[in-house]
């Protein structure tokens, strides 16, 4: 027995040394460290009782979410749902909006009599019904294993596979059948969340995760905005920059919004969506960018900051070498050789500048990896390029990276 224990420890240690994903707890069994309330919820409505997360004030909890984001992962947890109970696990959701629809929800529901509709236990809510029903009777413990990689979802409920690499495709509605909301247009990265639906009685325990993301969230990002205003930023030129229901919008243009803070080494992360022409009524809606290490133009601060800085481009249609989403405009082409984003669909954008090395990533895919030596410090600036423009941002965050992260 002792030999087996030593072998197990050796295997875990070897995995850690090789940088392979390890299964870690998301919930420590003692308190709600690492979790936050959202969607109108109050953290005090959630509590820890006997090593379990419980709703202690039903109807006041909203959703309870992780503080870190996850893209690809293997998640395990156990839950009890009471008779008539309803809840769910939100995946890849943003910190604003309903997690069931910003990302998607794997349903928790009292379906012990065998339902397999898009609202029954195990369903991707309002999108994909489970292959079968395996939930236990109310008041009994159940286990979920949820594996999500790219656009493929596999789910096991009490050991029975109820989704087998289901594709996150064009299925999905909002509240009604005449309100399409395709899964392949929702967020590709986001938080994991638990729903307080209002009935009470939900109990969750033993939450663990293996983070399979190519670029795991380091956990030390800070919000770049307060979530309600552009305080700490300065508007130059035309366009509009504002928040609507927690989503930051860059509209019309041309114009720029500069951070008051000056950075040297910087890592910037945001969830981004370019509106479609059908939404705006304009023939062209998506041209903008995220400048870094930039300052306003000295001769005319209300025009393009062309004399200093780099721009991580946002444009899903201009296919010239350095002009599409993920490129550093006029400085560095993307390794993909083509855009991998499209209007109407959310994507996550990561920009990292350490010393002279500049990298960009879209949905974890490396785009630019270049040595750029022109500038070493400056501000962040959002650009909105022309009339009719509409680019949406959620969970805009930044951090100061370490030099040893360059080998990631």
C-alpha positions as CSV (number, residue, x, y, z in Angstrom):
1,X,0.0,0.0,0.0
2,X,2.8,2.3,0.9
3,X,4.5,1.6,-2.5
4,X,1.3,2.5,-4.3
5,X,1.1,5.8,-2.4
6,X,4.6,6.7,-3.3
7,X,3.9,5.8,-7.0
8,X,0.8,8.0,-7.0
9,X,2.7,11.0,-5.5
10,X,5.4,10.5,-8.1
11,X,2.9,10.6,-11.0
12,X,1.3,13.8,-9.7
13,X,4.7,15.4,-9.2
14,X,5.8,14.4,-12.7
15,X,2.6,15.9,-14.2
16,X,3.3,19.1,-12.3
17,X,6.9,19.3,-13.5
18,X,5.8,18.7,-17.1
19,X,3.3,21.5,-16.9
20,X,0.3,19.2,-17.5
21,X,-3.1,20.2,-16.2
22,X,-3.8,19.1,-12.6
23,X,-7.2,18.6,-11.0
24,X,-7.7,21.2,-8.3
25,X,-10.6,22.2,-6.0
26,X,-12.8,25.2,-7.0
27,X,-14.4,25.1,-3.5
28,X,-12.4,24.7,-0.3
29,X,-15.3,23.3,1.7
30,X,-14.9,26.1,4.4
31,X,-15.9,29.4,2.8
32,X,-16.6,31.1,-0.5
33,X,-13.0,32.2,-1.2
34,X,-12.5,32.4,-5.0
35,X,-16.2,33.1,-5.6
36,X,-18.3,36.2,-6.2
37,X,-22.1,36.9,-6.6
38,X,-23.5,38.2,-9.9
39,X,-26.7,38.9,-11.9
40,X,-28.2,40.9,-9.1
41,X,-27.2,38.4,-6.4
42,X,-26.0,38.9,-2.9
43,X,-23.0,36.9,-1.7
44,X,-24.5,36.8,1.8
45,X,-27.4,34.8,0.3
46,X,-24.9,31.9,-0.2
47,X,-23.3,30.0,2.6
48,X,-21.2,27.0,3.5
49,X,-22.8,24.3,5.7
50,X,-21.2,21.0,6.4
51,X,-18.7,21.4,3.6
52,X,-21.4,22.2,1.0
53,X,-22.4,25.4,-0.8
54,X,-26.0,26.1,0.0
55,X,-28.5,28.9,-0.8
56,X,-29.3,30.3,2.7
57,X,-31.6,33.1,1.5
58,X,-33.5,31.7,-1.5
59,X,-34.2,34.1,-4.3
60,X,-31.5,36.6,-3.3
61,X,-28.4,34.8,-4.5
62,X,-28.6,35.4,-8.3
63,X,-25.6,33.4,-9.6
64,X,-22.5,32.5,-7.7
65,X,-19.4,32.6,-10.0
66,X,-15.7,31.8,-9.9
67,X,-13.3,34.7,-9.8
68,X,-11.2,33.1,-12.6
69,X,-12.2,32.5,-16.2
70,X,-12.1,29.1,-17.9
71,X,-12.3,28.2,-21.6
72,X,-11.5,24.4,-21.9
73,X,-11.9,22.2,-18.8
74,X,-13.0,19.0,-17.1
75,X,-15.3,19.9,-14.2
76,X,-16.7,17.6,-11.5
77,X,-19.2,18.3,-8.8
78,X,-22.0,16.8,-6.7
79,X,-25.4,18.3,-6.1
80,X,-28.7,17.7,-4.4
81,X,-31.9,19.2,-5.9
82,X,-35.1,19.2,-3.8
83,X,-38.5,18.1,-5.1
84,X,-39.6,20.6,-7.8
85,X,-36.2,22.2,-7.6
86,X,-34.4,24.1,-10.4
87,X,-30.9,25.4,-10.8
88,X,-28.0,25.1,-13.2
89,X,-24.3,25.3,-13.9
90,X,-23.3,28.3,-16.0
91,X,-20.3,27.8,-18.3
92,X,-18.2,30.4,-20.2
93,X,-20.4,33.2,-18.9
94,X,-19.5,36.9,-18.4
95,X,-19.9,38.8,-15.2
96,X,-22.8,40.8,-16.6
97,X,-26.0,39.4,-18.1
98,X,-27.7,36.1,-17.5
99,X,-25.1,33.3,-17.5
100,X,-27.6,30.9,-19.1
101,X,-27.4,33.0,-22.2
102,X,-24.1,34.9,-22.2
103,X,-22.4,31.5,-22.1
104,X,-24.6,28.5,-21.6
105,X,-26.2,26.5,-18.8
106,X,-26.1,22.8,-18.0
107,X,-29.4,22.4,-16.3
108,X,-30.0,21.1,-12.8
109,X,-33.7,20.1,-12.4
110,X,-36.0,17.7,-10.7
111,X,-36.5,15.5,-13.8
112,X,-36.5,12.2,-11.9
113,X,-39.6,11.0,-13.8
114,X,-37.6,10.9,-17.0
115,X,-37.8,14.1,-19.0
116,X,-35.3,14.8,-21.8
117,X,-36.5,18.2,-23.0
118,X,-34.2,21.2,-23.4
119,X,-35.2,22.4,-19.9
120,X,-34.7,19.0,-18.1
121,X,-31.8,18.0,-16.0
122,X,-28.7,17.6,-18.0
123,X,-29.9,19.7,-20.9
124,X,-27.9,22.6,-22.4
125,X,-30.7,25.0,-21.4
126,X,-32.9,26.0,-24.4
127,X,-30.4,24.5,-26.8
128,X,-29.6,20.8,-26.6
129,X,-31.6,18.0,-24.9
130,X,-29.7,15.3,-23.0
131,X,-29.4,11.8,-24.7
132,X,-31.1,10.2,-21.7
133,X,-32.2,11.1,-18.1
134,X,-30.1,9.9,-15.2
135,X,-30.9,12.3,-12.3
136,X,-31.7,10.7,-9.0
137,X,-34.8,11.3,-6.9
138,X,-35.1,14.6,-5.1
139,X,-33.0,14.8,-1.9
140,X,-30.4,12.3,-3.2
141,X,-26.8,13.2,-4.2
142,X,-26.0,13.4,-7.9
143,X,-22.6,13.7,-9.7
144,X,-21.8,15.8,-12.8
145,X,-18.7,15.5,-14.9
146,X,-18.6,18.2,-17.6
147,X,-15.8,18.2,-20.2
148,X,-15.7,21.2,-22.6
149,X,-13.0,21.6,-25.2
150,X,-13.4,24.1,-28.0
151,X,-16.9,23.6,-29.4
152,X,-17.3,20.0,-28.1
153,X,-19.2,19.2,-24.9
154,X,-19.4,15.9,-23.1
155,X,-21.4,15.4,-19.9
156,X,-21.9,12.5,-17.5
157,X,-24.7,12.5,-15.0
158,X,-24.3,9.9,-12.2
159,X,-21.8,8.1,-14.5
160,X,-24.1,8.0,-17.5
161,X,-23.0,9.9,-20.6
162,X,-25.8,12.3,-21.6
163,X,-23.8,14.4,-24.1
164,X,-21.2,12.9,-26.3
165,X,-19.1,15.6,-27.9
166,X,-22.2,17.7,-28.6
167,X,-21.3,20.6,-30.8
168,X,-21.9,24.2,-29.8
169,X,-23.3,25.1,-33.1
170,X,-26.3,27.1,-34.4
171,X,-28.7,25.6,-31.9
172,X,-30.1,27.7,-29.1
173,X,-32.8,30.2,-28.3
174,X,-33.2,32.9,-25.7
175,X,-36.7,32.8,-24.1
176,X,-38.8,31.8,-27.0
177,X,-38.5,29.9,-30.3
178,X,-38.6,33.2,-32.2
179,X,-35.6,34.5,-30.3
180,X,-32.6,32.6,-31.8
181,X,-29.4,32.8,-29.8
182,X,-26.9,30.3,-31.3
183,X,-24.4,28.7,-29.1
184,X,-21.7,29.4,-31.6
185,X,-22.2,33.2,-31.2
186,X,-21.9,33.2,-27.4
187,X,-18.8,33.6,-25.3
188,X,-15.9,31.3,-25.8
189,X,-14.3,32.0,-22.5
190,X,-15.8,32.9,-19.1
191,X,-16.7,32.1,-15.6
192,X,-18.3,29.0,-14.1
193,X,-21.4,29.8,-12.1
194,X,-24.1,28.2,-9.9
195,X,-27.7,29.4,-10.0
196,X,-30.1,30.3,-7.2
197,X,-33.4,29.9,-9.1
198,X,-35.4,30.9,-6.0
199,X,-36.8,27.6,-4.7
200,X,-34.1,26.9,-2.1
201,X,-32.7,23.5,-1.1
202,X,-29.8,23.4,-3.6
203,X,-26.7,21.8,-2.2
204,X,-23.3,21.5,-4.0
205,X,-20.1,20.0,-2.9
206,X,-16.8,18.5,-4.1
207,X,-16.3,21.0,-7.0
208,X,-13.0,20.3,-8.8
209,X,-11.6,21.3,-12.2
210,X,-8.8,20.3,-14.6
211,X,-8.1,23.5,-16.6
212,X,-7.4,22.4,-20.2
213,X,-7.2,25.9,-21.6
214,X,-4.1,26.7,-23.7
215,X,-3.8,29.9,-21.8
216,X,-5.1,29.5,-18.2
217,X,-6.3,32.6,-16.4
218,X,-3.4,33.5,-14.0
219,X,-5.9,34.8,-11.5
220,X,-4.4,38.3,-10.9
221,X,-6.2,40.4,-13.5
222,X,-7.7,43.6,-12.3
223,X,-10.8,45.3,-13.9
224,X,-9.8,48.1,-16.3
225,X,-13.2,49.8,-15.7
226,X,-15.6,50.2,-12.7
227,X,-18.3,48.5,-14.8
228,X,-20.5,51.5,-15.0
229,X,-18.5,54.5,-16.3
230,X,-15.3,55.5,-18.1
231,X,-13.8,57.1,-15.0
232,X,-10.0,56.8,-15.2
233,X,-10.1,57.2,-19.0
234,X,-10.0,60.2,-21.3
235,X,-12.0,60.6,-24.6
236,X,-10.4,62.2,-27.6
237,X,-12.0,62.9,-30.9
238,X,-15.4,61.7,-32.0
239,X,-17.3,58.5,-31.5
240,X,-19.1,57.4,-28.3
241,X,-17.8,55.3,-25.5
242,X,-20.3,54.2,-22.8
243,X,-21.7,51.3,-20.7
244,X,-25.0,49.7,-21.3
245,X,-26.1,47.1,-18.7
246,X,-22.4,46.4,-17.9
247,X,-21.3,46.0,-21.5
248,X,-18.8,48.6,-22.7
249,X,-19.6,50.0,-26.2
250,X,-17.3,51.7,-28.7
251,X,-19.7,53.4,-31.2
252,X,-19.5,55.4,-34.4
253,X,-16.3,57.4,-34.8
254,X,-13.6,58.1,-35.5
255,X,-12.4,58.5,-31.9
256,X,-10.3,57.1,-29.1
257,X,-10.6,56.5,-25.3
258,X,-7.3,56.6,-23.5
259,X,-6.5,55.1,-20.1
260,X,-5.1,57.6,-17.7
261,X,-2.7,54.9,-16.5
262,X,0.6,54.5,-18.3
263,X,2.0,51.0,-18.7
264,X,5.3,49.4,-19.7
265,X,4.9,45.6,-19.6
266,X,1.2,44.8,-19.9
267,X,-1.2,41.9,-20.4
268,X,-4.7,42.9,-21.5
269,X,-7.8,40.7,-21.8
270,X,-11.3,41.4,-23.0
271,X,-14.4,39.6,-24.3
272,X,-15.2,41.2,-27.7
273,X,-18.1,41.2,-30.2
274,X,-18.5,43.2,-33.4
275,X,-22.1,43.9,-34.3
276,X,-23.5,42.9,-37.6
277,X,-24.7,45.4,-40.3
278,X,-28.3,44.1,-39.7
279,X,-28.1,45.3,-36.1
280,X,-26.8,48.7,-36.8
281,X,-28.2,49.5,-40.3
282,X,-24.8,50.5,-41.4
283,X,-23.0,48.8,-44.3
284,X,-19.8,48.4,-42.3
285,X,-19.8,48.0,-38.5
286,X,-16.6,46.5,-37.4
287,X,-13.4,48.4,-37.6
288,X,-11.6,49.4,-34.4
289,X,-8.7,48.3,-32.2
290,X,-7.0,48.3,-28.9
291,X,-3.9,50.4,-28.8
292,X,-1.2,49.7,-26.3
293,X,2.0,51.6,-25.4
294,X,0.4,54.6,-27.1
295,X,-0.1,58.3,-26.4
296,X,-2.3,60.9,-28.2
297,X,-0.9,62.4,-31.3
298,X,1.2,65.4,-30.1
299,X,0.2,67.7,-33.0
300,X,-3.5,66.9,-32.8
301,X,-4.6,64.7,-29.8
302,X,-8.1,64.3,-31.3
303,X,-6.9,62.4,-34.3
304,X,-5.2,59.0,-34.9
305,X,-2.3,58.3,-32.5
306,X,0.0,57.4,-35.4
307,X,3.2,58.7,-34.0
308,X,3.5,56.4,-31.0
309,X,2.3,53.0,-30.1
310,X,0.8,49.7,-31.4
311,X,-2.7,48.7,-32.3
312,X,-4.1,45.2,-31.8
313,X,-6.6,45.3,-34.7
314,X,-10.3,44.5,-34.7
315,X,-11.5,44.0,-38.2
316,X,-13.1,40.7,-39.4
317,X,-13.1,41.7,-43.1
318,X,-9.8,43.3,-44.1
319,X,-7.6,40.3,-45.0
320,X,-4.4,42.2,-45.7
321,X,-1.4,40.8,-43.9
322,X,-1.5,43.1,-40.9
323,X,-5.1,44.5,-41.0
324,X,-7.4,41.9,-39.5
325,X,-8.4,40.9,-36.0
326,X,-5.4,39.6,-34.0
327,X,-2.8,41.5,-36.1
328,X,-0.7,44.4,-34.8
329,X,-1.8,46.9,-37.4
330,X,0.9,47.7,-40.0
331,X,3.5,46.1,-37.7
332,X,3.0,42.4,-37.4
333,X,1.0,39.8,-39.3
334,X,-0.8,36.9,-37.6
335,X,0.5,33.4,-37.9
336,X,-3.0,32.2,-38.9
337,X,-2.8,34.0,-42.2
338,X,-6.5,34.8,-42.1
339,X,-9.2,36.1,-39.7
340,X,-10.6,33.5,-37.3
341,X,-13.3,35.8,-35.9
342,X,-16.6,36.9,-37.4
343,X,-19.2,39.6,-36.8
344,X,-22.0,38.7,-34.4
345,X,-20.0,36.2,-32.5
346,X,-18.1,36.8,-29.2
347,X,-14.4,36.0,-28.9
348,X,-11.8,36.7,-26.3
349,X,-8.8,38.9,-27.1
350,X,-5.5,38.7,-25.2
351,X,-2.6,41.1,-25.7
352,X,0.8,40.7,-24.0
353,X,3.8,43.0,-24.2
354,X,6.9,42.2,-22.2
355,X,10.0,44.1,-23.2
356,X,10.3,44.1,-27.0
357,X,8.2,41.0,-27.4
358,X,4.5,41.4,-28.4
359,X,2.0,38.6,-28.5
360,X,-1.7,38.5,-29.3
361,X,-4.2,35.6,-28.9
362,X,-7.7,35.0,-30.1
363,X,-9.7,32.3,-28.2
364,X,-6.3,31.0,-27.0
365,X,-5.0,30.7,-30.5
366,X,-1.6,32.4,-30.9
367,X,-1.9,35.2,-33.6
368,X,1.2,37.5,-33.3
369,X,4.5,36.7,-31.7
370,X,6.9,39.5,-32.8
371,X,9.8,41.6,-31.6
372,X,8.7,45.3,-31.8
373,X,11.3,47.8,-30.6
374,X,9.8,51.2,-31.4
375,X,8.2,52.0,-28.0
376,X,8.4,50.6,-24.5
377,X,5.6,52.4,-22.6
378,X,2.3,54.2,-23.0
379,X,-1.4,54.1,-22.5
380,X,-4.2,51.7,-23.6
381,X,-6.6,53.2,-26.0
382,X,-9.9,51.9,-27.5
383,X,-10.5,53.0,-31.1
384,X,-13.8,53.3,-32.9
385,X,-13.1,53.9,-36.5
386,X,-16.1,55.3,-38.5
387,X,-19.8,56.2,-38.4
388,X,-22.0,53.2,-37.9
389,X,-19.3,51.3,-35.9
390,X,-20.4,49.2,-32.9
391,X,-17.9,47.0,-31.0
392,X,-18.9,45.5,-27.6
393,X,-16.6,44.6,-24.7
394,X,-17.2,42.7,-21.5
395,X,-14.9,41.9,-18.6
396,X,-12.1,44.2,-19.7
397,X,-9.1,43.3,-17.5
398,X,-5.4,43.9,-17.3
399,X,-2.4,42.8,-15.3
400,X,1.4,43.3,-15.1
401,X,3.0,40.0,-16.5
402,X,6.3,38.5,-15.5
403,X,9.2,38.1,-17.9
404,X,9.3,34.3,-17.2
405,X,5.8,34.0,-18.8
406,X,7.3,34.6,-22.3
407,X,7.9,30.9,-22.7
408,X,4.1,30.1,-22.2
